Amino acid sequence: MRFVDEFRDPAIITRTCEEIRRLTDPARHYRFMEVCGGHTHAIYRFGLKDVLPANIELIHGPGCPVCVLPMGRIDDGLALTRDPRVIFTAFGDMMRVPGAHGSPLEHKAGGMDIRIVYSPSDALKLARSNPDRHVMFFAIGFETTAPSTALTLMRAKAEGVRNFSVFCNHVTIIPAIRAILDSPDMRLDAFIGPGHVSTVIGCRPYEWVARDERKPIVISGFEPLDLLQSTMMLLRQLNSGEAKVENQYARVVPWEGNRAALAAMAEVFQLRPYFEWRGLGFISQSALRIRDEYAAWDAERVFEIAGVRVTDPKAAQCGEVLKGVLKPVQCKLFGRECTPERPVGALMVSSEGSCAAYYNYEHRKAAASRTALAAPV
Ligand code: SF4
């Protein structure tokens, strides 16, 4: 398959791994953060950690939108389902995310009208076909998904569909990177930049990372060779004392971003003064709210929202894992109280969450090999 096979070619991968080994200084410890949850998933799925030199440490960043959503927002959204007119809609990966009083799936089991949709426009379609109900779309995601929410709101306004609203939880990636760089616990050498978000925002918004912070950043694709090539490009920059933005994923990411998507976002959204991120706390200008011109479709203005704040369970160390300070397996609950079947934190729910990725690919593999070793011969 084009754009897949050549990025999984064993001969090219072997050569790239050799080049990475050649470029790596054995006396140095490298800490590279992959910002995007999709990269974390690919790193574990393809076992890339195992082919890199041991002194290249990959730190998992906060780029999983489900994982960074604070529990209180989930509870605020679910509280609306007490109104029998409301149909709560969301993407499937939201369904098992625990709020303080259960996940959307548990609320559904309790009789609330909660439905999975594949896009915000599916939710709008549902509103059109249920004129006596109110369809609320629980929107999450970075700049990757915000344009489709914006276009749906523009369509709802153009058509005058008044029984539809969006509970907006869209966040933006650049302030999160800034918060990580400002964190005193964090020492990083370079970034593997997010591929999906960058298809919309392009490469320019990262220029300050290289210019002001002197950290190399390479925007990367999601295939094994993409990530290995990006690692190689970061090593080359570090070896030559450079810090710049490079675009390894140029087959998908335009340097200037997607102008039509950015225009739709600018039409519908404005920055919130601040927004709470799970694990990172309040970050200024890090999330989107719906502009006044679209207030009639903003669930936070159509309904009364309590603005619940909920602290994570004490033993859960989602915050430290999200910031890359701890590895998933270092959380006290990992694999015991918290598993993909019974998640305590959101990082164990989404396939892009580092705990779920680690559990599904590393933990299960280790458990299977322990079982094989223990089996009688
Ligand atoms: S194992 Fe569970 S509780 Fe611990 S950090 Fe991961 S998601 Fe959070």
Residues whose N, C-alpha, C, O or C-beta is under 5 A from the ligand:
A	BS01	SF4	A316 Q317 C318 V321 P328 C331 L333 F334 C338 V344 G345 A346 L347 M348 C355
